[in-house]
Amino acid sequence: MKNNLLLSIIVLIVSASCTRISTTEIGTGLIPPIDGINTIDTTIDVITQNMALDSIRVSKYQEFALGSISNDPLMGTTKAIINAEFKPVFYPHYFEVSKDSLFLDSAILVLSYQGLWGDSANQMKFKIYEIAQTSKLSADSVYPSYATMNIADQIGAGTIADPRRLGDSVFPRREQAKNQIRIPLNITFGNKLLKGFDSTNAYQSDAQFTSTFRGISIVPETGSNTLLRVSLTDTNSKVALYYRYTKRDGNKDTVVRYFRTGAYAGAANNIVRTRTGAEVNTFLTNPAADADSLLYLQSGPGLYIKIKTPGLTGLTNRVIHRAELLMEQQAGDVNTDGIYTQPNLFLCAMNLDSARRFYVPNDIALGQNGNATNLNSFGGYVIYKNDPFGKRVASYNFNISRYVQGIATKAEKIYDLYLFAPVYDYVNMSESLQYLYPISNSILNPPGIGRVRLLGGNSKQTQRKMRLRIIYSKI
């Protein structure tokens, strides 16, 4: 009997040591071996809820989005419009000769192409309008994504037959360039710049030009399912005015004059999300639910997730070796998941009374500008893996070990957590310090680009749902 009892105890100990699970992908070398006695691996359930986040501010020094997404079954539609001023590079502005000796060849709107997102095989169509006098862009303003401009006459239109070719070299008028989006402007508008304006009126000064010509609105037509990434501040973005003039010797010379955006020009990126009829709308229109099994995130302007961790309440004193919030994509249609790729994420804490966002306590290292310098170790960048069905999915983890240690050791406050896909965003340093700091020196996602559907905290897929994993030792 004693031998049988001893054998049973040995089998039980061996079985316990063999059932440990290790999903940690960062810092495993720093975690002591999990033996079930001295070092324990446990999982705490979280409560997750989808929340709407309607706008962001996009600076003209960031990339802009341009295009439309008309068929995303998860998130709905997106329309991204660029409104921008294009100005002479000097004032008073003048041409080489009098108006009678100037002859327009063409006027082209040129935009600096930085990449694309979505269905790259579809053609894209645009209409170009002059911004109406009832609207105005300011050079020193950073506009919210919902800011609109009234439009006046259509001054151009164009089609990009194959967006995949936008990175190719082009040779307009013996120039060599690449990464350009080129849209023709009509002759009437070209002659307005060449002959209608002069140094006695619109071209007299920057203030006079701004009051006379409000800028250009670039409006995509529906159907392409593609967003382009555009930079307005490099030399590839301009209105190119190609013309000839008669020199004093009677010969004609062909030249180009540029009107540019930049520090003295205003710009706004109007990004409109419409979620009616999309899968996400079912969750957003159910405010009574406080726990969602599926979670939806878009790069701003997008959505955010509120995360509650009631399992941390009453956490006793212990040594936290690792605490990480784990999450994984729920795959959808292989075609749409392949073209609508996933964004990078960021996790912060939230004060529900003031709706103030701030860094997760103790787990963010700060640079001189208050920005986070340890994003690689903190987490949020996409990690791709295969789900149980062999589909490639995105996963994320966030290292919140010091935050959980503060709760266990010092009984520090437990906060709701705020998960989102920022572009270039700001959060407060702490709950008490109301100073906004940029999350990162560079953008985490281009505006409007990136979306993901995650498994929520109450998903029935227990090994893949969002959860808080803690590896600790008792004291």
SEBAFI-834354 format. One record per residue: residue in one letter; x, y, z of N, C-alpha, C, O, CB in turn. Coordinates in pm, whole numbers, plus 50000, padded with zeros to 5 digits. Glycine has a CB too. Layout:
<nodes>
AXYZXYZXYZXYZXYZ/...
</nodes>
This chain:
<nodes>
M500834988050000500005000050000500875012650000500615021949923499065000050121/K501905013050086502805024550093503495026749959503645038149915503835022650203/N503915015849894504595017149765503655023249660504065031549579505105003449718/N502375018749663501395024049568501155038949591501015046649496500085016349578/L501095042949721500875057049754502055065549709501865076349654500655058649905/L503285060649732504485067949690504525069549539504885080149488505735060749739/L504155058849466504145059249321503135069449270503405076649174503835045449264/S501975070249334500935079749294501405094149311501135102649226499655077549376/I502135096849422502635110349447503655114349342503635125649292503265111249588/I504555105049307505575107849205504925110949070505315120449003506545095849191/V503925102849032503225105048904502545118648903502565125548802502195093948879/L501935122449016501235135349025502195147049007501885156648937500525136549159/I503385146149071504375156949060504895158148918505015169148865505545154549157/V505195146748855505695146748718504665152448622504995160048531506085132648675/S503375148648644502315153548556502155168548567501955175348467500995146648588/A502235173748689502085188148711503195195848643502955206448585502065191348860/S504415190448651505545197648591505515197048440506135205448374506855191948642/C504805187248382504785185748237503645193248170503585193948047504705171248202/T502735198948248501575205548191501715220548185500765227448149500355201948268/R502875225648219503025240048212502975244648066503395237447975504345244548279/I502435256748046502285262447913503115275047906503045283347997500795265247880/S503875276647802504685288747788504405294947652504835289747549506195285647804/T503685306347652503405313347528504195326147515504065333447417501935316447518/T505035328847615505815341147611506795340847495507515331047477506565343347744/E506805351747414507705352447300508805362647318509715363547236506925355547175/I508735370547426509745380747452510285378747592509525377147687509155395047435/G511585378847604512195378447737512135365147807512225364647929511565388447822/T511985354147734511865341147799513105337547877513035330247976511575330447697/G514255342547834515485339247904515585345248041516425341048121516655343647823/L514745354948072514785361648202513795355648300513785359248418514505376348185/I512955346648254511935340848339512435327648395512865319048319510615338848262/P512385325748529512855313148587511975301448544510805303548510512885313948740/P512505289348543511715277748503510445276448587510465278448708512555264948516/I509335273248520508055272048588507915257848640507795248448561506865275748493/D507945256248773507885242848830506565240148900506375229348954509025240848927/G505635249948900504335247748963504365248949113503315248549177503815234448925/I505535250349172505635251249318506255264749355505655272749426506475239449377/N507495267149306508155279749336507785290749236507605302349274509665277749337/T507655287149109507265296549004505975291648941505875280148897508385298148897/I504985300648937503635296648896503205304648775503445316648766502625298449011/D502565297848683502035303948561500515303848571499905293148580502525296348433/T499895315648568498445316248578497895325948474498625334448423498005320448720/T496625324648444495965333248347494755339848413493965333248481495535325348221/I494625352848392493505360448448492615365048332493115370348233494015372748532/D491305363048345490365367448243490245382548242490395389148345488985361048266/V489975388048125489745402448111488375404648048487845395847981490865409148025/I487815416348072486535420248013486805430947908487445441047937485525425448123/T486325428647786486675437447674485415443047610484375436447603487515429947570/Q485535455447563484375462047501484835471047388485795478547402483575470047604/N484115470247275484375479047161483855493047188482755494847240483735473347033/M484665503047152484285516947172484605524847045485575521846975485005523147296/A483775534947017483995543246897484985554346926484965560447033482665549246849/L485855557046829486805568246835486725574946698487205569546599488285563446869/D486115586746693485665592046565486675600446488486545601846367484475600046587/S487685606146554488545615146478489965615346533490235611346646487975629046479/I490855620046449492245622846488492615636246424491835641746347493235611246442/R493785641346456494315653046387495525648646305496405641546354494695664446489/V495545653046181496615649046090497385661546048496825670345983496055641445966/S498645662146084499495673446047499935672045901500105660945850500725674246139/K500115683545835500585683245696501985677445684502425673845574500555697245637/Y502695676445796504045670645794504005655345807505055648845801504885676545906/Q502815649645825502645635145825502155630745687501825638945602501635630645936/E502135617745668501515612445546499995614745553499395614245660501835597445528/F499395617145437497955618145423497435605545353498165598945280497545630945344/A496165602345377495505591445306494655597245194494065607945209494635583045403/L494605590145081493805594444967493225582144899493965573044860494655602744868/G491895581744884491265570444815489985566344883489435573744965492215558644808/S489515554444849488265549644908488315534544929488895527144849487055553344819/I487705530245038487475515945063485965514145059485245519245145488085511145203/S485485506944959484035505544940483505491944981482295490044989483695508044796/N484395482445006483925468845033484785462045137485575453145105483915460644904/D484645466245262485285459445374484165453945463483555461645537486255469045454/P483885440845457482745435345531482865436845682481855436845752482585420745498/L484085438145734484255439545878484035453845926483365456146026485645434945919/M484605463445854484675477145905483805487145829483565498045881486075481845901/G483325483845710482525493245634483355501045533484355495945482481825502845726/T482935513345505483565521145400484445532345458484245536845571482505527045308/T485405536645377486295547745411486445556545287486615551545176487685542745462/K486385569545308486655579145200487655589345252487395596045352485335586145151/A488785590445185489855599345230490105610045124490515606945012491145591345259/I489865622645161489985634245072491155642845119491365644545239488665642545070/I491905648145026492975657545059492565671545016492185673644900494325653344992/N492635680945108492435695145078493755702345106494315701045215491255701245164/A494245709845009495565715845028495715728544945495105730044839496665705944990/E496525737744997496935749544922498205746344843499085739244891497155761545017/F498285751844721499485751144639499815765544600499005772244536499295741844512/K501005770244639501305784444629502575787044548503415778244533501455790344767/P502695799244495503965803144431505105802644532504885803544653503855817344370/V506305801344482507455800344573508045813944606508945814844689508525791444513/F507565824644540508035838044575506935848244543506035845544463509365841544498/Y507025859844604506105870944581506905883944571507955884944634505035871944696/P506455893644496505385892444396505795882144291506945881444249505085906244330/H504835874444249505115863644153504915869144011503945876243984504195851244178/Y505815865643922505725870543784506325860043691507045850943733506455884243768/F506015861743562506555852843459507575860543374507775872543392505415847243369/E508205853443283509335858943209508945870543118509715879943097509985848043127/V507715869743064507285879742968505845883542996505235878343090507435874542822/S505295892442917503915896742936502955885442899503345875642835503605909242852/K501695887042939500695876442919500505873142771500255861642736499365880642979/D500625882842686500395880442543501415870742483501175864742379500435893642467/S502565869442549503625860742497503735847542572504715840242557504955867842501/L502715844442655502685831842731501675822342668500575826442632502325834442879/F502045809442655501175799542591501175786742675502215780342694501645796442444/L500015783142725499885771542814500005758542736499405757042630498545771942888/D500785749342787500805735542735499905726542820499015719942767502255730042734/S500145726342950499315717943039499545721843184500545728143218499615702843018/A498605717743268498755719343412498485705743476497485699243447497765730343469/I499395701543562499325688143622499415689343774500285696143827500455678943567/L498505682643845498625681143989499505669044016499195657943971497215679644058/V500595671044088501545660244117501565658144269501725667644345502985663644062/L501405645644311501445642144453502515631644478502725622744395500055637044500/S503185632744591504265623544625503685610544680503065610344786505215629944729/Y503905599844606503365586544641504315579344738505505578144712503165577944512/Q503745574644851504545567844954504185553144971504895545845040504375574845085/G503115548644908502695534644922501195533644914500495543744899503195528745055/L500675521344925499225519344917498785508545014499585500845065498795515744775/W497485508245037496875498345126495545494345066494755502845025496695504045272/G495285481345061494025476545007494235468644880495265462044863493085488144979/D493255469344791493275461444668494055469044561493515477744493491825458344619/S495315465644547496205473244459495915470944311496435478244226497635469644487/A495095460944277494865457744136493755466244075493625466643953494525443144121/N492945472944156491815480644104492245494544059493105500744121490735481744209/Q491645499343951491935512943908491295522944005490325519844073491415515143765/M491865534944009491375545444098491035557744014491745561243920492435548844207/K489925564344050489505576343979489365587944078488945586144192488175573843904/F489735599944031489685611844115489065623444039489185624443917491085615644165/K488405632144114487965645044061488635655944144488755654944267486395646244065/I489055666444076489775677344141488905689944136488385693644031491165679944073/Y488765696244252487935708244261488735719744320489695717744395486675705444347/E488325731844284488835743544353488035745144482486815743744482488735756344263/I488715747944593488035750244720487295763444712487835773544666489045750144838/A486035763344759485185775244748485675786444839486385784044937483745771644783/Q485295798744805485675810344884485085809945025485585816745114485235823044813/T484045802045044483425800945176484225792345273483885791545391482035795245163/S485285785945226486155777945311487555783845309487935791145217486175763145266/K488325780445413489685785645420490575776045496490205771045602489695799545486/L491755773545442492785765845509493795775445573494145785745515493495756145411/S494245771945691495235780145759496545772545768496565760645801494755784145901/A497645779245737498955772745734499395768045871500175758545881499985782045677/D498925774445977499395770846112498395762446189498485761546312499695783346189/S497445756246121496435747746187496665733046155497065729446044495015751946145/V496385724646255496355710246235494905706046246494305707046354497275702646340/Y494325701346137492885699346129492485685346173493215675746150492415701945989/P491305684146236490775670746266490355663746137490095670146035489575671646364/S490285650746144489975642946024488545645045975488235641545861490195628146052/Y487675650746058486305653346012486165667045945485075670345897485345652346130/A487225675045941487155688445882486905687545732487625680545661488445696345911/T485885694745684485535694745543485735708645483485785718645555484075690045523/M485855708945353485955721545280484845721845174484575711745109487375723245214/N484205733345158483245735045049484005735744918485115741044911482375747745070/I483395730344814484075730044684483335738844583482125741044594484185715644632/A484095743644484483535751844377483655744044246483195732644238484275765644367/D484245749844144484305743644011485235731644008486265731444076484755753843908/Q484855721643929485775710543902486845715543807486555721643704485015698143841/I488095712843841489215717943761490095706743706491125709343644490075727443844/G489685694143728490485683143674489905669743710488985668743791491895684043725/A490445659443649490035645643676491115636443625491865639843533488655642343611/G491195624643686492215615243641491935601143686491165598743779493565619443692/T492565591643620492425577443651493805571343666494695573443583491615570043540/I493985563643773495195555543790494825541343751494135534443826495765556343938/A495265537143635494855524043583495395512643667494705502643688495315522443440/D496635513943715497285503443792498095509743904499235513743882498185494443701/P497535510744025498255517144136499615510644166500495517144223497415516744260/R499785498044127501045491244154502205497344075503365494944107500925476444120/R501895505443972502935511343888503315525343934504145531843871502465511743743/L502735530144043502995543944085504445546144127504925557444123502075547644199/G505125535644167506525537044205507475537144087508675539144105506905525944297/D506965534943966507835534543847508325548543811507725558543850507085528443728/S509405549043737509925561743687509025567143576508485559543496511365560043636/V508885580343573508145587043465509075597843408510025602143472506785593243518/F508755601943283509625611543214508785622743153508695623743030510465604443104/P508165631243236507365642243182508265653643135509075658743211506375647343288/R508115657543010508835669042954510345668242979510975677843021508295682043013/R510875656542951512315654142965512805654343111514005654243136513075664542886/E511855654543206512225652943345512255638043378511635630043309511245660543439/Q512965634443481512935620743530512455621043675513035628043759514335613943517/A511415613443703510855613243838510245599543863509985591943769509795624443857/K510005596543989509295584344024508495586944151508635597444215510285572444044/N507655577344186506775578644303505905590944293505775598744388507605579144432/Q505295592744176504425604244153503025599844112502845590844030505015613344047/I502025606444172500645605544128500395617944044500535629044095499625604444250/R500025616443916499885627743825498455628343774497965618843712500895626743706/I497775639443800496385641243761496265653943678496645664743726495445641743887/P495765653143555495665665043468494635675043522493575671243571495295660943325/L494985687843511494065698743543493625705143411494355704743312494735709243638/N492425711043412491905715843283492565728843236493235735743312490405717943294/I492355731643110492995743043046492545756243109493345765543125492695743142895/T491265756943146490755769243207491505772643335491885784043358489255767943236/F491715762443418492435764843543493905768043516494475776843580492315752543636/G494505760943421495905763743387496095778143342497055784543383496375754343279/N495185783243259495285796943212494995807043323495465818443319494335799243097/K494225802743421493975811443537495285814043611495565825343652492925805143632/L496085803443628497385805043694498375812543606499185820343656497955791443732/L498315810243475499305816043385498985830543347499885838943339499395807543260/K497685833243323497325846443270496295854043354496255866343352496795844943131/G495485846543428494445853243505494995860543626494535871443660493405843343549/F495975854443690496615860643806497885867943761498555863543668496955850043915/D498185878943828499465885643803499895893143928499215892644030499355895343682/S501015900143919501595906544038500825918744085501145924444189503015910444010/T499815922844009498985933944054497765929244132497075937344193498535942243935/N497495916144130496335911044205496735899044290497355900644394495185907244108/A496375886844246496575874944329498035872244362498355867444471495995862844261/Y498935875344269500355872244290501115883244363502345882744372501005869644157/Q500415893144414501085904344479501745900144610502855904544640500095915444505/S501065891644689501585887444819500945874344858499975869944796501335898144927/D501495868044962500915855545010499495857745061498605849545035501785849545122/A499275868645132497935871445184496935873545070495795869045079497975883745275/Q497365880344965496485882844852496175869844777495035867544737497105893144757/F497185861544759496965848944688496035839844769495135833744712498315841744662/T496245839044901495425830544986493965834844985493075826444987495945830545129/S493725847844980492345852644979491675850944843490445850344834492305867345019/T492485850044737491945848644602491725834044564490715830544504492875855144501/F492695825544600492655811344563492765802944690493805803044756493795807744461/R491705795744725491635788644853492345775144852492625769544958490205786544891/G492625769844737493305757044733492565746744649491625749944577493505751744872/I493005734344661492515723344577491985712144666492575708844768493645717944484/S490845706444625490265694844694490365682744601489875683144488488775697444735/I491005672144648491225659844570490265649244623490435644344734492725654944579/V489265645744544488145637344589488165624144514488055624144391486785644644569/P488295612844584488275599844516486855595544483485915598844555488945589144603/E486715588244375485435581844346485415568044412486465562444442485215580644192/T484225562744434484085549844502484435538444407484465539944285482655548044555/G484715526744468484885514744389486285509144383486465497944335484445517244256/S487285516344431488655511444413489115502044523489915493044499489585523144404/N488615504144647489065496544764490565498144787491255488544822488725481644747/T491065510344767492485513144782492675526744848491985536344814493215512744646/L493605527544942494035540244998495505542444961496335533444977493835540645152/L495815554344912497175558044882497765566044998497045573645064497255566044751/R499045564245023499785572345121500505583445046501275580944953500795563645204/V500245595945089500735607545017501495616645112501055619245224499575615044951/S502645621645067503385631945140503225645245067503495646144947504905628045155/L502795655445138502605668545075503815677645087503885687845019501415675345137/T504765674045170505835683545202507165680745132508125688045153506065683545349/D507225670445049508475668744974508305674444833507215678444794508875653744969/T509385674744758509395681744629508565674844522508345680744416510795683244581/N508115662744545507275655944448505835661044446505105658444351507275641144475/S505415668244550504035673344555504005687944511504705696344568503445671944698/K503185690844409503165704244350502085704844243501555694544201504555708144291/V501775716944198501065719044072502135723143971502815733243990499915729944085/A502255715443866503255718243762502555725243645501625719743585503955705043714/L503005737243614502435745243506503445745243389504485751843397502115759843554/Y503115738043283503995737143166503535747443062502355747843026503975722643104/Y504455755943016504065766442922505255770142834506405766642861503545778742998/R504935777542728505935782942637505845798142640504785803742670505745777442491/Y506935804642609506895819242595507815823642482508805817042450507295826142728/T507465834742423508235840242311509315849442364509025859342431507315847842211/K510545846142334511665854242378511845866442287511195867542183512965845942382/R512715875442327512905887742251513435885142111513185893042019513855896742325/D514165874142095514705871041961513695863841873514005860041760515965862441974/G512485862041925511435855641847511325840741865510325834841823511645858541705/N512305834241927512255819841952511385816942073511195825342161513675814141972/K510865804742076510005800742188510775791242279511545782742233508705794042137/D510555792742410511195784242510510105777242589509085783242621512135792542604/T510315764442621509345756742699509885754842839511005750042858509055743042631/V509085758442937509525757843077508395752443164507275750243118509975771843127/V508715750343292507715745943390507845754743512508955758243554507885730843426/R506715758343570506675766243693505905758043797504865752343766506015780443670/Y506425757543920505815749344024505115757944128505585768744165506865740544091/F503985753044175503275758644290503275747644396502855736344369501795763244252/R503735750844515504025740344613503225741844742502705752544774505485740344647/T503135730644813502675730844951503905732945040505015734544988501895717544990/G503735733045171504895734645259504535742245384503365742645425506015741745187/A505535748245445505355754845574504335766145569503655768845668506665760245624/Y504215772945453503335784445443502015781045376501275790045336504025795445366/A501705768145364500465763845302499665755245398500245747745477500745756045172/G498355756245392497495748245477497095735245409497075734345286496255756145516/A496765725145490496335712245436495525704845540495765706045660497555703745392/A494555697145494493695689245583493345676045516493095675545396492405697145620/N493335665445595492995652045547491635648145604491525644645721494095641645588/N490615648645520489255645245561489035630245539488935625645426488195653745481/I488955622745650488785608145643487445604445704487225606645824489965600645716/V486565598945623485195595945666485015580845676485205573645578484155602145569/R484655576045795484335561845815482815560245820482125567845888485005556345947/T482295550345748480865547045753480745532145784481135523745702480135550645619/R480195528945901480185515045946478805508445936478655496845973480665514246089/T477825515645886476485510045869476545497745779477085498245669475535520645810/G475965486645826475935474345749477155465545764477145454245717475775477645607/A478195470545828479405462545849479275454145976478435456946062480655471645858/E480105443945987480055434946101480275442246233479625439146332481075423846086/V481205451846235481535459046358480335466746413480235468746534482685468546334/N479435470946325478315479246369477405471946467476755478246551477515483846250/T477365458646457476565450646551477045452546693476235453146786476615435746515/F478345453646711478905455346845478825469846893478615472447011480365450746846/L478985479246800478975493346839477575498246874477425507846950479545501846728/T476555491846820475175496046846474525487946956473295487746968474345494946719/N475325481147037474815473247149475425478247279476215471247342475115458047128/P475065490647320475735496747436475475489547567476215491547664475295510947450/A474445481247573474155474247698475175463447729475365459747845472765468147692/A475835458547626476815447847646478095453647704478605463647654477095440347514/D478625447447808479885452047865481015442247839482115443947891479745454248014/A480755432047758481785422347725481565417547581480535411647549481765410247824/D482545420247495482435416347355483385404847325484535404847368482735428247264/S482885395147251483695383447216484615386047098485615379147080482795371747186/L484275396047015485115400146904485405415146917484535422846957484445396846766/L486625419046882487065432746901487595438246769488245431046693488145433647011/Y487305450946741487615456846611488455469446631488095478346707486325460046534/L489575470046561490465481446571490845486346431491145478246343491735477946652/Q490825499446412491285505846289492305516446323492215522946428490095511946210/S493265518246236494155529646249493335542346240492405543246160495275529346141/G493675552146322492885564246334492615571146201493475571446113493555573646426/P491395576946188490315576946285489625563346289489105558546188489305588046252/G489615557346407489135543646414488345540646539487425547946575490275534246405/L488725529946604488015524846720489015521946831490215520846805487195512146685/Y488525520746953489415516247060488705505747144487485504047136489865528047147/I489485498747225488965487947309489175491747456490275495647495489655474447276/K488125490547535488245492447679488405478747744487635469447717486995499947737/I489425477547830489765464647891489725466048043490395474648100491175459747844/K488955457548106488895457048253489585444348302489505433848239487405457448302/T490265445648417491005434348474490585432048619491385434148710492535436848465/P489345427848642488875426048780489645415348856489665415448979487415422448779/G490295406148784491055395548849492275400448924492855393049003491465385548749/L492685413148901493835418648974493435424049112494305426849195494485429848892/T492155425549136491695430449266492065420449377491805408449365490155432749265/G492685425549483493075416949594494295408549567494555398849639491955407949629/L495075412149465496285404549433497265405449550497645416349593496945409849302/T497665394049602498545393849719499995396349680500365395549563498435380349792/N500805399449780502215402649757502955390449700502875379449754502875407249889/R503655392649591504385381949523505395388349428505325400349402503425372349446/V506315380449378507285385349280506735382449140506515370849104508695378749300/I506515393049063505995391648928507175390648831507885400448808505065403548890/H507375378948775508445377248676508025382448538508835387848463508835362348667/R506765380548508506245385148378504725386248387504045377048435506675375448263/A504205397548341502765399148324502545404948185503055415748155502135408448436/E501825397948102501645402547965500205400647920499575390347944502595395147871/L499715410947853498385410447795498515404747655499185410647569497715424647793/L497885393347632498015386047506496735387347425495635387147480498345371147532/M496885388647293495715389647206496065384347068497225384347027495205404247197/E495025379846997495265373246869494115376246774492955377346814495425358046887/Q494455377546647493465380346543492555368446520493005357046519494155384246414/Q491275371146501490345361146453490285362646301489785372646250488925362546519/A490795352646230490885353546085489505354246022488545348546074491665341546028/G489415361245910488185361945833488415356345695489075346145678487665376345825/D487865363145595488085359145457489555361045421490115371745444487175367145361/V490165350845365491595351345337491945362645240493035368245246492065338045280/N491005366045149491275376445051491285390245116492205398045094490245375944939/T490245393345196490185406645257491235408145367491795418945383488795409245314/D491495397545444492545398445545493915400545482494795406645542492565385745631/G494075395545361495365397145293495605411145241496745415645237495455387445181/I494535418145199494735431645143494535442545248495145453245237493775433845027/Y493705440045348493505449845455494375445645574493895439245668491985450945496/T495635449145568496605444245665496435450745802495675460245817498025446645615/Q497135445345901496885448546041497795459946089498935461246044497105436046127/P497285468346181498055479746231498905476046351498745465246409497125491146267/N499805484946390500455484146520499515490046625498695498646595501825491546519/L499645485246748498735489346856499505495846970500725494446980497925477246909/F498785502947055499365508747175498375507247289497155508247270499745523647154/L498915504847408498105502647528498415513647628499575516247657498365488647589/C497385519947681497585529547788496505527647893495565519947874497575544047733/A496635534848003495635534348110494635545548089494875554848012496305535348250/M493515544448159492445554148136491755557648266491435548848347491425548648036/N491515570548287490725575448398489305577348347489055585948263491305588848457/L488365569348397487015569648343486295582648375485445586948297486225558048397/D486615588948487485925601248524486265612748429485385620448390486285605148667/S487525613748392487945624648304488185620248161488455628448074489195630948358/A488075607148137488365601348005489795604747961490065605947841487345606447899/R490695606148058492085609648028492905596948006492825587448085492685618148142/R493695596947901494575585647872495975589047921496425600447910494595582347721/F496655579047976498025581248024498795568148016498215557448003498025586748168/Y500135569348025500975557548015500645547348123500345551048237502445561448024/V500715534548087500565523948187501625526048294502815526348262500685509648122/P501235527548421502215530748526503375520948531503185508748527501515531048661/N504565526448541505815519248567506405511848447507555507448453505595509548676/D505645510248339506135501748230506595509248106506975502848007505065492348191/I506565522548108507015530347994508285537948031508315545148131505915540147948/A509335536447949510555544247965510415556747881510035555947764511835536047925/L510725568447938510475581147873511745587347818512795586947882509805590647969/G511655593047698512745600647640512675615147683511835618847765512725599647489/Q513555623347630513615637447668512335644947633511975654447702514785644047602/N511665640847527510435647447486509195641247549508065644847514510305647047336/G509395631947642508265625347705507705613747628506735607547671507195635147728/N508305610647512507815599547432508355586247485509385585847552508215601347286/A507635575547453508045562147497509255557547417509245558047294506875552147483/T510285552947486511505548447418511655533247419512615527947364512725554747482/N510725526147481510845511547493509675504347428509205494247480510955507547639/L509215509547314508055503347250508335489147205507435480747205507605511747131/N509575486347166509895472647122509695462547235509155451747211511335471947072/S510115465847355509965456447467508585457547532508085447747589511045458947571/F507965469247525506625470947582505595463247501504685457247557506245485747589/G505735463247369504835455547284503955464247197504005476547204503975446547368/G503155457647114502215464547028502495463346880501615465846798502175478547063/Y503735459446844504025457046703503495443146664503465433946745505565458146675/V503085442046538502455429646492503455418146495504585419346448501905431446350/I503005406746551503755394146546502865384146472501775380846518504145388946691/Y503335379346357502505370146278502765355746320503885351846352502775371946127/K501705347946318501765333846355500665326446280499885332746208501635331846510/N500575313446296499495305646238498485301846346498865297846456500045293046168/D497195303146314496165298946408495985283746400496645277446318494815306246379/P495125277646482494975263046479494525257346346494635245246323493995258846583/F494025265946257493565261246127494585264046017494305262245899492235267846092/G495775268546057496835270945961496775284245891497555286745799496825260345860/K495875293145933495775306445873496765315945939496965315446061494325311945884/R497365324445859498305334345911497515345645977496665351845914499225339945797/V497805348146103497085358346178498065367246252499215363546276496085351846277/A497585379046288498375388346367498165385546515497065381946557498005402946334/S499215387146593499095386246738499885397746800500755403546736499615372446791/Y499545400946924500185411946995500355407847141499565400047194499345425046983/N501395413247205501475411947350502045424847408502835431747344502345399747392/F501615427947530502085439747601502645435647736501995428647813500935449947618/N503855439947762504535436847887504135447147993504605458547989506075436447868/I503285443348087502845452448193503265446848330502525447848428501295454548187/S504455441048333504935434348454505085444048572504665440848683506265427548427/R505665455648549505905465048659504595470948711504455473548831506845476348614/Y503655473048622502325477748663501665467548756501135471248861501435480248540/V501705454848718501105444348802501895442648930501315440049036501045430948725/Q503235444148924504045443149045503645454149145503585451549265505545444249011/G503385466249096502955477049184501635474049252501425477849367502855489849107/I500755467349182499475463449242499695452949350499095453749457498505458049134/A500555443149322500795432249417501575436849540501255432849652501545420949348/T502595445149518503495448849628503015461049705503105461449828504875451449575/K502515471149633502185483849696500695486949696500275497849736502915494949627/A499885477349652498435479449643498105491849561497175499249594497815480649783/E498865493949452498615505549367497295503949292496755492949282499765507649268/K496815514849240495485515349179495405506749052496355506048974495105529749146/I494265500349034493985492648913493185501448818492155507148856493215479348947/Y493655502448696492995511048598492345502648487492755491348461493995520948537/D491325508548423490885503048297491985505948194492665516148202489505509248252/L492135497048100493155498647996492485502547865491335499247839493975485747979/Y493255509647782492745515747659493655511147546494835514647543492705531547669/L493115503447453493875497747343493435504047212492235504247181493715482247337/F494385509347133494015515647007495165514746908496265510246941493595530347028/A494895519246785495885518946677496215533246639495635538546544495365510846553/P497145539746711497405554046688498165556746560498855548046506498175559746804/V498015568946512498835573946401500025581046464501075574846486498005583646306/Y499875593546492500855600946573500025607546681499375617646657501695611746488/D500045601846801499085605846904499795609447033500995607247049498085594746929/Y499015615147123499535620147250498775613947366497575611547356499455635447256/V499485611247475498855607047599499515614747714500585620547698498985591347620/N498845614647828499415621047946500485612048008500455599847992498315624248049/M501435618348080502475610648144501915601748254502345590348270503545619748201/S500955606948331500355599148439498945604348463498505613948401501215600048569/E498255597948554496895602148586496875616248645495945623948618496245592348683/S497875619648723497885632548792498565643548713498245655348731498565631048925/L499515640048624500235650048545499545651948411499615643248323501715645848524/Q498875663248395498075665748276498915672648168498585683548122496855674248310/Y500005666048129500855671048021500875660547911501245648947933502295674248073/L500475664747791500425655447680501805653747616502515663447592499415660247576/Y502155641147590503425637947526503175628947405502255620747409504405631147626/P503975630347299503815621347185504205607147224505195605047293504665626147065/I503425597547180503725583547212505095579647155505885573047221502635574247157/S505345584047032506585580146965507075591846881506295600646844506375567546877/N508375591846851508915602246763508425600746619508425610446543510425601946766/S508015588846582507535586246447506125580446455505695575846561508485576646371/I505415580746341504055575546341504085560446358504985553646308503335579446210/L503085555146429502955540646446502165534546331502375522946296502275537446578/N501255542446271500475538046155500175550146068499985561146120499155530946200/P500135548345935499655559345851498175561845877497465552545915499905556245700/P497685574045859496265576845882495365567845798495585565945679495955591445851/G494345562345863493335554645792493735540745750492905533345696492915561945675/I494985536845771495515524545711495815514145818496625516545907496765527445629/G495145502545808495335491645902494065488545978493425497646032496435494845998/R493705475845984492555471646065492745457246108493435449546042491225473245985/V492125453646221492255440046272491035436546357490475445146425493555438346353/R490635423946352489585418646439490235408746537490845398846495488445411746356/L490105411546665490715403246769489675395146843488495398446843491495411946867/L490145384546905489285376646993489185383647128490195386947189489825362047010/G487945385747175487715393047299487915384547422488195372647413486355398747299/G487765390947537488025384147664487055373047697487395364047773488005394047773/N485845373447642484885362747672484655353447553483625346747544483555368747715/S485635353247461485555343647351485615329347406486245326847509486705346147249/K484965320347338484985306347378486285299347339486545288047381483805298947316/Q487095306047259488405300347223489395303947334490155313547323488895305747083/T489385296147440490095299747563491595301047547492225308847619489795289647669/Q492195293647455493635294247436494065305847347495255308547333494135281247378/R493095312747285493425323547192492795336847229493165347147173492995319647052/K491875336947321491175349347356492125359247424493205355347469489965346347448/M491725371947431492525381647504492535377947651491485374947709491995395947483/R493745378247712493875373647850495145379647910496035384047837493905358147858/L495225379748040496405384548110497125372548169496595365748257496035394848220/R498325370048121499135358948170500165364148271500875373748243499835351748052/I500235357848387501165362148491502035350348535501525339548566500385368048613/I503335352548535504285342648589504875348848715505465359648711505425338848483/Y504715342148826505115348048955505655337549050505515325449030503935355349020/S506285342549154506735333949267506135339349396506025351449416508315333349277/K505765330249482505235334249612506375339149702507515334549690504475322449679/I506065348049788507055353049886506875345750018507595348350114506915368449906/
</nodes>
